[in-house]
């Protein structure tokens, strides 16, 4: 209550997270397996009288891998298996009297993979298996928001992004 600047609250739950950054020739083998009962992130917020912006974020992730390399050769093998009962993310929020923007975002992710490189030789093998029930929920009430109000709720089983670019060499 009564925040003159920005108000930010975040809640994150994850089973397996990998982040690899190298500037050398690299061989990466990633095996992520999650079989726990559940992975849950919950954010309950009552926000009032904020001078600028409000950001409320809740995220549940089963397996996540981010690989970034800038060598001559990169070889990536990634295997992600999510067999968790319920990766779930939930936000319950009441937001009142905000001078700026309000953003509320909830996301539940089974397997997410990202690889980027400028290596001219860069084979990638990516395997993702999701046997989970993903749930993302937002229950929100917003009153008197001075700027833009954005509310999102996302549940994604498998997501992959592979970016290979040339530096002109």
PASEBA-1860 file (N, C-alpha, C; in nm, 3 decimals):
! residues 169
1> XXXXXXXX> 0.084/-0.119/0.000/0.000/0.000/0.000/0.087/0.124/0.000 ~ 0.037/0.226/-0.068/0.099/0.359/-0.066/0.246/0.357/-0.110 ~ 0.270/0.306/-0.231/0.404/0.303/-0.288/0.414/0.417/-0.388 ~ 0.514/0.505/-0.372/0.528/0.620/-0.461/0.580/0.582/-0.599 ~ 0.664/0.481/-0.608/0.726/0.442/-0.735/0.656/0.318/-0.791 ~ 0.730/0.213/-0.825/0.676/0.089/-0.882/0.658/-0.017/-0.774 ~ 0.561/-0.105/-0.796/0.539/-0.220/-0.707/0.551/-0.347/-0.791 ~ 0.642/-0.439/-0.749/0.668/-0.562/-0.823/0.664/-0.679/-0.726
9> XXXXXXXX> 0.592/-0.787/-0.765/0.590/-0.910/-0.686/0.600/-1.027/-0.783 ~ 0.686/-1.126/-0.748/0.706/-1.242/-0.834/0.709/-1.369/-0.750 ~ 0.658/-1.478/-0.809/0.664/-1.609/-0.749/0.704/-1.709/-0.857 ~ 0.807/-1.791/-0.830/0.857/-1.886/-0.929/0.880/-2.021/-0.863 ~ 0.839/-2.128/-0.932/0.869/-2.265/-0.889/0.923/-2.339/-1.012 ~ 1.032/-2.415/-0.993/1.092/-2.487/-1.105/1.153/-2.618/-1.056 ~ 1.152/-2.718/-1.144/1.216/-2.846/-1.112/1.361/-2.844/-1.160 ~ 1.383/-2.823/-1.292/1.518/-2.826/-1.349/1.539/-2.704/-1.438
17> XXXXXXXX> 1.650/-2.633/-1.415/1.684/-2.516/-1.495/1.832/-2.522/-1.530 ~ 1.862/-2.505/-1.659/2.001/-2.506/-1.707/2.025/-2.383/-1.792 ~ 2.136/-2.313/-1.766/2.176/-2.197/-1.845/2.324/-2.213/-1.878 ~ 2.358/-2.227/-2.008/2.496/-2.247/-2.051/2.533/-2.132/-2.146 ~ 2.641/-2.063/-2.115/2.695/-1.959/-2.202/2.845/-1.984/-2.216 ~ 2.890/-2.003/-2.342/3.034/-2.025/-2.365/3.080/-1.949/-2.488 ~ 3.208/-1.926/-2.495/3.271/-1.865/-2.612/3.375/-1.960/-2.672 ~ 3.362/-2.088/-2.644/3.455/-2.192/-2.690/3.379/-2.296/-2.771
25> XXXXXXXX> 3.454/-2.380/-2.848/3.391/-2.496/-2.910/3.329/-2.580/-2.799 ~ 3.204/-2.617/-2.818/3.128/-2.674/-2.707/3.045/-2.794/-2.751 ~ 3.042/-2.895/-2.665/2.948/-3.006/-2.679/2.864/-3.007/-2.552 ~ 2.734/-2.990/-2.567/2.643/-2.984/-2.453/2.547/-3.102/-2.460 ~ 2.541/-3.178/-2.350/2.441/-3.284/-2.334/2.356/-3.247/-2.214 ~ 2.227/-3.231/-2.237/2.134/-3.190/-2.133/2.026/-3.297/-2.118 ~ 2.017/-3.356/-2.000/1.910/-3.452/-1.969/1.835/-3.401/-1.846 ~ 1.710/-3.363/-1.864/1.628/-3.314/-1.754/1.504/-3.402/-1.740
33> XXXXXXXX> 1.486/-3.458/-1.621/1.371/-3.543/-1.592/1.305/-3.493/-1.463 ~ 1.176/-3.471/-1.467/1.102/-3.429/-1.348/0.984/-3.522/-1.329 ~ 0.973/-3.579/-1.207/0.865/-3.672/-1.178/0.802/-3.646/-1.041 ~ 0.819/-3.529/-0.987/0.762/-3.499/-0.855/0.610/-3.490/-0.862 ~ 0.547/-3.480/-0.748/0.401/-3.473/-0.742/0.350/-3.348/-0.813 ~ 0.406/-3.233/-0.778/0.365/-3.110/-0.846/0.471/-3.002/-0.831 ~ 0.460/-2.904/-0.918/0.543/-2.784/-0.914/0.444/-2.668/-0.917 ~ 0.431/-2.596/-0.807/0.327/-2.494/-0.797/0.383/-2.360/-0.755
41> XXXXXXXX> 0.337/-2.258/-0.824/0.370/-2.121/-0.789/0.239/-2.046/-0.769 ~ 0.227/-1.979/-0.655/0.105/-1.904/-0.626/0.142/-1.766/-0.572 ~ 0.076/-1.665/-0.624/0.098/-1.528/-0.580/-0.037/-1.467/-0.544 ~ -0.051/-1.426/-0.418/-0.170/-1.358/-0.371/-0.130/-1.215/-0.338 ~ -0.199/-1.117/-0.399/-0.158/-0.978/-0.382/-0.279/-0.887/-0.366 ~ -0.267/-0.793/-0.274/-0.364/-0.686/-0.256/-0.284/-0.555/-0.266 ~ -0.295/-0.488/-0.379/-0.211/-0.371/-0.409/-0.299/-0.247/-0.419 ~ -0.261/-0.142/-0.343/-0.339/-0.018/-0.344/-0.247/0.104/-0.344
49> XXXXXXXX> -0.290/0.205/-0.416/-0.225/0.337/-0.413/-0.077/0.331/-0.454 ~ -0.053/0.299/-0.580/0.082/0.291/-0.634/0.099/0.407/-0.732 ~ 0.206/0.485/-0.716/0.229/0.604/-0.798/0.260/0.575/-0.943 ~ 0.335/0.470/-0.969/0.375/0.440/-1.107/0.314/0.307/-1.153 ~ 0.396/0.203/-1.172/0.353/0.079/-1.235/0.344/-0.037/-1.136 ~ 0.258/-0.135/-1.170/0.243/-0.257/-1.091/0.270/-0.377/-1.183 ~ 0.354/-0.469/-1.135/0.384/-0.592/-1.209/0.372/-0.711/-1.114 ~ 0.283/-0.805/-1.148/0.264/-0.927/-1.069/0.287/-1.046/-1.162
57> XXXXXXXX> 0.383/-1.133/-1.126/0.421/-1.244/-1.212/0.429/-1.373/-1.130 ~ 0.368/-1.481/-1.183/0.380/-1.613/-1.124/0.414/-1.710/-1.236 ~ 0.515/-1.798/-1.210/0.558/-1.891/-1.314/0.596/-2.024/-1.252 ~ 0.549/-2.132/-1.315/0.587/-2.269/-1.278/0.650/-2.334/-1.401 ~ 0.771/-2.392/-1.384/0.844/-2.452/-1.495/0.890/-2.592/-1.455 ~ 0.863/-2.689/-1.541/0.908/-2.825/-1.517/1.056/-2.837/-1.556 ~ 1.090/-2.814/-1.685/1.228/-2.821/-1.734/1.257/-2.701/-1.824 ~ 1.372/-2.640/-1.803/1.410/-2.525/-1.883/1.559/-2.532/-1.916
65> XXXXXXXX> 1.593/-2.510/-2.044/1.734/-2.507/-2.086/1.755/-2.390/-2.181 ~ 1.861/-2.313/-2.155/1.900/-2.200/-2.239/2.048/-2.216/-2.268 ~ 2.084/-2.232/-2.396/2.223/-2.255/-2.435/2.263/-2.150/-2.537 ~ 2.368/-2.075/-2.505/2.416/-1.969/-2.594/2.566/-1.985/-2.612 ~ 2.610/-1.997/-2.739/2.752/-2.019/-2.767/2.796/-1.936/-2.888 ~ 2.922/-1.898/-2.892/2.979/-1.824/-3.004/3.114/-1.881/-3.046 ~ 3.123/-2.009/-3.075/3.250/-2.070/-3.117/3.249/-2.102/-3.266 ~ 3.337/-2.193/-3.306/3.340/-2.247/-3.441/3.248/-2.367/-3.454
73> XXXXXXXX> 3.245/-2.451/-3.350/3.162/-2.571/-3.351/3.082/-2.582/-3.221 ~ 2.954/-2.608/-3.236/2.867/-2.634/-3.121/2.785/-2.758/-3.153 ~ 2.778/-2.850/-3.058/2.700/-2.972/-3.074/2.610/-2.983/-2.951 ~ 2.477/-2.976/-2.973/2.383/-2.973/-2.860/2.287/-3.091/-2.871 ~ 2.277/-3.167/-2.761/2.176/-3.272/-2.745/2.097/-3.237/-2.619 ~ 1.966/-3.223/-2.633/1.883/-3.189/-2.518/1.765/-3.285/-2.511 ~ 1.745/-3.343/-2.393/1.634/-3.434/-2.366/1.562/-3.384/-2.242 ~ 1.434/-3.349/-2.256/1.355/-3.300/-2.144/1.228/-3.383/-2.133
81> XXXXXXXX> 1.204/-3.435/-2.012/1.083/-3.513/-1.988/1.014/-3.462/-1.861 ~ 0.892/-3.419/-1.879/0.813/-3.367/-1.767/0.699/-3.465/-1.740 ~ 0.709/-3.534/-1.627/0.605/-3.628/-1.586/0.551/-3.589/-1.448 ~ 0.543/-3.460/-1.426/0.493/-3.404/-1.301/0.341/-3.401/-1.308 ~ 0.276/-3.431/-1.196/0.130/-3.434/-1.194/0.070/-3.300/-1.237 ~ 0.120/-3.191/-1.183/0.051/-3.064/-1.203/0.145/-2.943/-1.193 ~ 0.220/-2.910/-1.299/0.286/-2.779/-1.295/0.177/-2.672/-1.304 ~ 0.166/-2.590/-1.201/0.058/-2.492/-1.201/0.106/-2.357/-1.149
89> XXXXXXXX> 0.046/-2.254/-1.206/0.076/-2.117/-1.167/-0.056/-2.045/-1.145 ~ -0.063/-1.969/-1.036/-0.188/-1.902/-1.002/-0.159/-1.763/-0.945 ~ -0.242/-1.667/-0.985/-0.238/-1.533/-0.926/-0.378/-1.495/-0.882 ~ -0.390/-1.454/-0.756/-0.512/-1.395/-0.703/-0.476/-1.252/-0.666 ~ -0.538/-1.154/-0.732/-0.496/-1.015/-0.710/-0.613/-0.918/-0.709 ~ -0.599/-0.821/-0.620/-0.685/-0.704/-0.619/-0.593/-0.584/-0.633 ~ -0.614/-0.504/-0.737/-0.527/-0.389/-0.764/-0.614/-0.265/-0.776 ~ -0.579/-0.162/-0.697/-0.658/-0.039/-0.695/-0.568/0.083/-0.696
97> XXXXXXXX> -0.612/0.186/-0.768/-0.549/0.317/-0.767/-0.401/0.312/-0.806 ~ -0.378/0.286/-0.934/-0.241/0.279/-0.989/-0.223/0.395/-1.085 ~ -0.115/0.473/-1.067/-0.090/0.588/-1.153/-0.046/0.552/-1.293 ~ 0.023/0.441/-1.308/0.076/0.400/-1.439/0.011/0.274/-1.490 ~ 0.095/0.184/-1.543/0.049/0.059/-1.604/0.039/-0.053/-1.501 ~ -0.047/-0.151/-1.532/-0.060/-0.271/-1.450/-0.041/-0.393/-1.540 ~ 0.048/-0.484/-1.500/0.070/-0.608/-1.573/0.057/-0.725/-1.476 ~ -0.029/-0.821/-1.511/-0.045/-0.944/-1.434/-0.023/-1.060/-1.530
105> XXXXXXXX> 0.076/-1.147/-1.501/0.108/-1.256/-1.592/0.132/-1.385/-1.515 ~ 0.059/-1.489/-1.553/0.075/-1.622/-1.495/0.110/-1.718/-1.608 ~ 0.210/-1.806/-1.584/0.245/-1.904/-1.687/0.290/-2.035/-1.625 ~ 0.248/-2.144/-1.688/0.289/-2.279/-1.650/0.352/-2.342/-1.774 ~ 0.477/-2.389/-1.761/0.552/-2.443/-1.874/0.598/-2.584/-1.843 ~ 0.577/-2.675/-1.937/0.627/-2.811/-1.921/0.775/-2.817/-1.952 ~ 0.811/-2.807/-2.081/0.950/-2.809/-2.125/0.976/-2.687/-2.213 ~ 1.082/-2.616/-2.184/1.119/-2.502/-2.268/1.268/-2.511/-2.298
113> XXXXXXXX> 1.303/-2.491/-2.426/1.440/-2.504/-2.474/1.472/-2.387/-2.566 ~ 1.587/-2.325/-2.544/1.633/-2.218/-2.633/1.782/-2.237/-2.657 ~ 1.821/-2.228/-2.786/1.962/-2.239/-2.823/1.992/-2.132/-2.927 ~ 2.101/-2.059/-2.906/2.144/-1.964/-3.009/2.295/-1.969/-3.023 ~ 2.341/-1.954/-3.149/2.484/-1.960/-3.177/2.513/-1.894/-3.311 ~ 2.637/-1.852/-3.329/2.682/-1.809/-3.461/2.784/-1.909/-3.516 ~ 2.795/-2.027/-3.457/2.888/-2.131/-3.503/2.845/-2.180/-3.642 ~ 2.940/-2.187/-3.737/2.905/-2.236/-3.870/2.869/-2.386/-3.871
121> XXXXXXXX> 2.917/-2.461/-3.772/2.884/-2.603/-3.759/2.811/-2.620/-3.627 ~ 2.679/-2.638/-3.633/2.603/-2.637/-3.507/2.483/-2.732/-3.512 ~ 2.507/-2.863/-3.508/2.393/-2.955/-3.503/2.322/-2.949/-3.367 ~ 2.190/-2.957/-3.372/2.107/-2.954/-3.251/2.010/-3.070/-3.256 ~ 2.003/-3.145/-3.146/1.900/-3.248/-3.128/1.820/-3.210/-3.005 ~ 1.690/-3.195/-3.023/1.604/-3.153/-2.913/1.487/-3.250/-2.902 ~ 1.471/-3.313/-2.785/1.362/-3.406/-2.759/1.286/-3.355/-2.637 ~ 1.154/-3.341/-2.651/1.071/-3.294/-2.540/0.949/-3.386/-2.527
129> XXXXXXXX> 0.925/-3.431/-2.405/0.809/-3.515/-2.376/0.737/-3.456/-2.254 ~ 0.610/-3.424/-2.272/0.532/-3.369/-2.163/0.412/-3.459/-2.137 ~ 0.407/-3.518/-2.016/0.294/-3.602/-1.975/0.215/-3.537/-1.862 ~ 0.231/-3.408/-1.847/0.172/-3.337/-1.734/0.048/-3.258/-1.773 ~ -0.033/-3.232/-1.673/-0.147/-3.143/-1.689/-0.103/-3.005/-1.643 ~ -0.094/-2.911/-1.735/-0.047/-2.776/-1.704/-0.166/-2.685/-1.677 ~ -0.154/-2.604/-1.571/-0.264/-2.514/-1.536/-0.210/-2.376/-1.500 ~ -0.270/-2.274/-1.562/-0.237/-2.136/-1.530/-0.368/-2.062/-1.507
137> XXXXXXXX> -0.375/-1.990/-1.395/-0.499/-1.923/-1.356/-0.470/-1.782/-1.307 ~ -0.555/-1.687/-1.348/-0.551/-1.551/-1.293/-0.691/-1.514/-1.248 ~ -0.703/-1.478/-1.122/-0.826/-1.421/-1.067/-0.789/-1.279/-1.026 ~ -0.841/-1.179/-1.099/-0.797/-1.042/-1.073/-0.914/-0.944/-1.076 ~ -0.900/-0.845/-0.990/-0.991/-0.732/-0.987/-0.905/-0.606/-0.996 ~ -0.932/-0.521/-1.094/-0.853/-0.399/-1.113/-0.946/-0.278/-1.120 ~ -0.914/-0.175/-1.040/-0.996/-0.054/-1.034/-0.904/0.068/-1.039 ~ -0.940/0.165/-1.122/-0.871/0.294/-1.129/-0.723/0.276/-1.167
145> XXXXXXXX> -0.699/0.222/-1.286/-0.564/0.206/-1.340/-0.538/0.322/-1.435 ~ -0.434/0.401/-1.410/-0.407/0.522/-1.488/-0.354/0.495/-1.628 ~ -0.283/0.384/-1.648/-0.224/0.353/-1.778/-0.288/0.229/-1.838 ~ -0.205/0.150/-1.901/-0.250/0.028/-1.968/-0.262/-0.087/-1.868 ~ -0.368/-0.166/-1.882/-0.388/-0.283/-1.797/-0.378/-0.408/-1.883 ~ -0.283/-0.498/-1.848/-0.262/-0.620/-1.924/-0.271/-0.738/-1.827 ~ -0.353/-0.839/-1.862/-0.365/-0.961/-1.782/-0.348/-1.079/-1.877 ~ -0.256/-1.172/-1.843/-0.236/-1.289/-1.929/-0.219/-1.414/-1.844
153> XXXXXXXX> -0.264/-1.526/-1.901/-0.251/-1.655/-1.838/-0.218/-1.755/-1.949 ~ -0.105/-1.826/-1.934/-0.054/-1.913/-2.040/-0.013/-2.048/-1.983 ~ -0.049/-2.156/-2.054/-0.003/-2.291/-2.021/0.050/-2.353/-2.150 ~ 0.179/-2.392/-2.149/0.244/-2.446/-2.268/0.313/-2.577/-2.232 ~ 0.284/-2.682/-2.307/0.345/-2.813/-2.282/0.490/-2.819/-2.323 ~ 0.520/-2.789/-2.451/0.656/-2.793/-2.503/0.681/-2.667/-2.586 ~ 0.799/-2.607/-2.569/0.835/-2.487/-2.641/0.984/-2.493/-2.675 ~ 1.018/-2.466/-2.801/1.159/-2.467/-2.841/1.185/-2.352/-2.937
161> XXXXXXXX> 1.301/-2.289/-2.921/1.345/-2.184/-3.011/1.493/-2.207/-3.041 ~ 1.526/-2.219/-3.169/1.664/-2.241/-3.212/1.699/-2.129/-3.310 ~ 1.804/-2.051/-3.275/1.844/-1.937/-3.356/1.989/-1.954/-3.394 ~ 2.015/-1.965/-3.524/2.152/-1.972/-3.575/2.171/-1.851/-3.666 ~ 2.276/-1.774/-3.640/2.299/-1.651/-3.716/2.445/-1.644/-3.759 ~ 2.469/-1.565/-3.860/2.605/-1.551/-3.913/2.661/-1.415/-3.876 ~ 2.789/-1.412/-3.842/2.855/-1.284/-3.813/2.929/-1.231/-3.936 ~ 2.909/-1.299/-4.050/2.970/-1.253/-4.174/3.108/-1.312/-4.200
169> X> 3.157/-1.399/-4.115/3.289/-1.461/-4.136/3.278/-1.586/-4.220
END
